[in-house]
């Protein structure tokens, strides 16, 4: 007979794996959306992934005049 702790551990592992996969998908979507916005503003810091990430990261603290 399976013990309750083992069932709970198995359920936790399955959920953890699902969340890991979801996190990967969300990261890809987030990067794509960032690049779309970055290109819309004509890549102000250059056309590299790092420049885009920096722009997206600090863009949230700025406002448009």
Secondary structure, DSSP 4 states (H G I P E B T S, - for coil): ---HHHHHHHHHHHHHHHHHHHHHHHHHHHHHHHHHHHHHTT-TT-SSHHHHHHHHHHHTT----
